[in-house]
Amino acid sequence: MTEKRPHLNIIDSRFLELDALRGLAAVLVVLFHFTINSNSLLLGWEFRYGVTGVDIFFIISGFVIFLTISRVKKWPDFVVSRFARLYPAFWCCLLITTMAMMLIEPEAVSLQKLLANTTMMPIFFNQENMDQSYWTLLVELIFYFWILVLLVTGNIKNIVSAGFIFTVFIILFHAFSPLYTGFHEFATRKIELLNHFPLFFSGILFYLIRNGNHVKKNSLLIGFCLFAACYLHNQGGRSQYHVTPYEHYAILTFFHIVFALAIFGKLKFLNTAPLLFLGKISYCLYLIHQYVGLRLLAMLTDVWQVNIYPALLMTMAVVTLAAWLINKFVEIPANHLIRNWYKNRNQKGSHARSREIAIQ
């Protein structure tokens, strides 16, 4: 039996502003990684605010989760959908990064580390990420697990109440951390969703508002999510090491305003070909840019003595091209292949059950 869903007027037309915002978020993160540390000395500046680009990704993930839920009839559909979306491109980028690492610093590669990374959760196997950008993937996976629990237990219709309760729990968990400092450090390091969940919840609420669901109540809850996200700045998130609390508060507020404008159709001017292209390849660009890109940038500037600015442009062009190739020849085809295999498998199973019933 199909479980009851929240009342949703599913958006038929593609929300292009999301792709544009994904593209902008990807550029923010890439510029952040390419302009900090030793590169900042060559440039004379650094784009440290780009660290907050992941905040946009988390809000978008919360927003689009209903687009996924609306297409599933049972929880295995959700699992297959998320697997097809995340893992094939990730494994391809992981393989490329590992090969680059074996050439540059083979001592940093081990079979245990590689196998642990294939799961997207190496920290649970006491291994480091092959690429430091991968830390957000586990945050996404745990968020999807939270959604899966709601699906399996039939509580997806109560997602707003569940999100509110979980956000309150997170605030209290951090507020009383002096009572269990060791466990708090362990939990926030292993389950980083505890540092970022309010952003996912904001995305969920923005989706419901865009569909006209309890606009006033959900708007107030978004304000609560923004407060919670600001409170979490010093509670384990990565942004605390690069921007001040007040800078982060202002940026988070700005992101929420931008998203509000987007859902009410005020950002259609962002729907330009370059941003939509970047949005399309944003996942692959995020996965491939840091380790491979930084090593290429270092080779251009340190070994070949290329000026930092043309080196930066060349590196961004290379990782963008790589991301496009992975998107075109791995991410999209593998996604379709897995979904079609699962669809055909279900259809064959349905036909077999129908024949059994007919025989009986």
N, C-alpha and C positions, 0 to 999 in steps of 0.2 A: 504494500500500500504506500502510495506517495504521501510523504508527510506534508503538513500544512506549512506554507511559507509566510513570511511577513507580507502584508499587502504592498505590492510593488507595481508601479507602472513601468515596465521594463523599457529602457531607452533603445529604440530600434536603430536610430542613426548613430554612427560612430562619433564619439566625443573626441574630436580631433585635438581640442585643447589639451587633453591628457597627454597625447603623443608629443605635443610641443613642449609641455612642462617636463616630460621625461627627458627630452632632448636637452633642455636647459639645465636640468639637474645633472645629467651626465657631463656636460661641459663644465659645470661648477666643480664637480669632483675631480675630473681630469686636470683642470687648471690648478686645483689645490695640490694634487700630488706632484705635478710637474714644476711647481714654483716654490716649494718649501725646501728646507734643509740646505744642502750645498748649492742647489740651483738658485736659491734666493740671494746668495752671495754674488753669483754671476749676474743675476738680473738687477739686483739692487732693490728688489721688492718681492713680496710674496702675497699670494691670494689665499690667505688663511681662512677667509669666510666660506671658501668652497667646501670646507669640511661639512657644512650644514646641508649640502646637496642631498645627502642621504635622507634628511628629514622629509624632503619632497617625495622621494621614492616611497617612504613608509606611508605617507598620507595617501598617495596614489594607490598603493597596495590595498589599503583599507577600502578605498572607493570602489575599486574594480572587483573586490571579492564577491559582491552581489551579482555582477555580470557572470561570474563563474557559477555561483550557486543557482542562478535562475535557469541554467542549462543542464543541471544534474537532476536525476530522478532518484538516485540512491548514493550513499556515501562512497562506494568504490569509484563511481564516475568522477567524483571530486578528486580522489587520490590520483587517478590516471591522468586527469586534466592537469593537475599541478606538476606531476612527474614529467609529462610530455613538455610542459612549458619550461621547466627549470633544468633538468638534468642533461639532455643531449648537448646543448650548447655549452653547459658548464664542463662536461667531460672533455669536450673538444678543446676548450680554452685551458683546462687543467693540463691536458697532454702537451699543448704548445708551451705553456709556462714551464712544465717539468723538463722538457727537452732543452729549453733555453737555460734553465738552472743547471742542468747536467753539463752544459758547455761552459758556463761561467763560474759556477761554484758547486762542483759535483759533491763536495763534502756535505752540502746542505740537503742532499737528496737521499732518501732511504725508502725501501719498499714499504715499511710500516707507515711512514709518513704519507706516501702516495696513496696507499690503500685507505688510510683513515680519511684523507682528503676527498676521495671519491664519494664518500657518504654525505659531504657538506657539513659534517659535524666532527671534525678531527679533535676538537677540544675534549670531547667525551672519551677519546682514546689517548688522551694526554699527548697529543701531537699538535704542532703549530700549523697554521694555514700556509699552503705553498705560496699564496699571494695574499698579502695583508688585507686586500679589498674583500676577501671572501667572508669576513666576519659578519657582514650583513645578511648573508645567505641563511645562516642558522637562525637569525632573528626572524626572517621571513618564514622559515620552516616551522618554527615553534608557533608563530601566529597561525599558520595553516593548520597546525595540530589543534590549536584552540578552536578554530572553526570546525574541524573534523569532529571534535568532541561534541560540539553543539548539534552537528548533523546527526551523529550516531544516537545521541540521547533524545533527539526530537525537540531540542530547545532552540533551534535556529530562529524560530519565531520570536524568541525572547532575547535576541542578540543585543538589543539596546540595554535592557536590564542587566544582562550578563556583563556587557562591556563596562557599564557604570560600576557594578560591584567589583569587578576585577581592577578597575582603575583606583577605586577607594582602597582596596586591599594593597595595591602597589604603593600608594602614598603612605599608608600606615606601616607597611613593611620597611620602607626606608626611614620613616620618622622615628621608629623605635629600634633602629639598627644598633645603637649603643648597647642594647641588651644582649645582642648576639653578633658581635662584630665579625667573628670568624665565619659563621654561617652566612652572614650578609655578603661578605667579600666573595665567598665561594659561589653563592647563588647568582649574584649579579655578574660574575665572570662566566659562569657556565650557561646561564639563561639570560642573555642580554635583552630579551623582550621586556624584562622587568624595568629596563631603562628607557624604553621607547614605545610601549603599548599605547599611551594616549594619542600618539600621532596616527596609528592605525585606526583607533576608535574615531578620531576626527574624520578620517576618510569615510568610514562607514556612515557617520552622521551626515556628511556632505552629500553622499549619495541619496540618502533618504530625503533630505531637504530638496534636492533637485527633482525628486519624484513626487514632491508635495506631501510627504508623510510627516505629520506633527511638526510643522515648521518652527513654531515658537519654542516648543519644548526641546527639540533637537538643536536649535540655535543656542539656547542656554547651556545645553550639554557640551556644545563645541567650545563655549567660553570656559567651561569647567576643564575640558581636555587641554586647552591652551594653558590654563593655570597649572595643570598637572605636568605638562611637558616642560614648562619653565622651572617648576620645582625640581624636576629630575635632572636639571643641568649638571649639578654637582654630585649626582648619585651614581656615577659609573659610565655615563655616556662619553663618547670620544671627543665631542665638541669642546668639553671643558678644558682640554689641553691646548686649544688653539684660539678660542674666542672667550671674551669675558662674559660673565653671567648676563649683564645688561645688554651686551651686543647680541647674545643669543636670544634673549627675550624679545628684542626688537625684530630680529630676523624671523623668529617663529611667528610673531604677530603678523609680520609682513606676508609670510607664506600663507597664513590662514586667510588674510584679506585677499590675496591673489587667488586662492582657491574659491573663495566666495564669489569673486568677480567672474571666475571661469564658469561656475555652475549656473550663473545667471546670464551667460552669453556675452559678457563684456570683454572677453579676451580673444575674440575671433581673429584679431589682427596678428596673433601669434601663429596662425595656421599658414605658415610659409613653407615652401618646399625644403629649405635647409633644416629648419627645426623639426619638421615632420620626418625627414630622413634620419636625423639624429635620434628622434624618438623611436623610430623603427629598429635601429641598431643599438639602442641604449644599453640593453642587457649585455650584449656581446662586448660592447665598448667598455662597459664597467668591468667585465670579467678579464679582459685582455690587457687593459691599459697600464696597470701599475708596475708589475715586475718587468714585463717585456719592454714597456715604454720607457721606464726609468733606466734600464740597462742600455737601451739604444741611445737614449739622450746622453748618458754618461760616455758612451763610446764616441759619439759625435763630438762632444765638447772636450773630453780628456785625451782621447787617442788621436782623433783626426783634427783637433784644434779648430772646430767649426764654431763660429760665434753663437752664443746662446740663443739669440732670437731666430735665426734661420734653422738652427738645430731643433728648437722648440716646434717650429712650424712643420719641419720634416717629420719629426716624431709623431706629432698629432695626425699628420696625413697618413703615416704608415699604420698606426693603430686604428684609425678610422677605416682605412681600406681593409685591414685584417678583420675588423668587426663586421663590415659589410659582407665579406666573403663567407665568414662563419654563419652570419644570419641567412644568407642566400642559399648556401650549400649544405648547411648542417641544421641550424635551428628550425627554419620553416619546414624543410622536407621531413625531418625527424618528428616534429610535432604532428604533422599530417599523417605520417606513417603509423605512429603509435595510436593516434585517435581512430584512424580507419581500422587498424587491427582490432582495437577494443570494440568498436562498433560492430564489425563483422562477427567477432566472437560472440557478442551478446545476441545478435540476430540468429546465429546458428543455434545458440542455446535455447532461444525462444522457439524456434522451429522444432527442435528436438522435443521440447516439453509439450508443444502442441500436438505432435504426433503421438506421444505417450498417452496424453489425455484422450485423443481420438480412439486409440486402440483399446483403452480401458472402457 
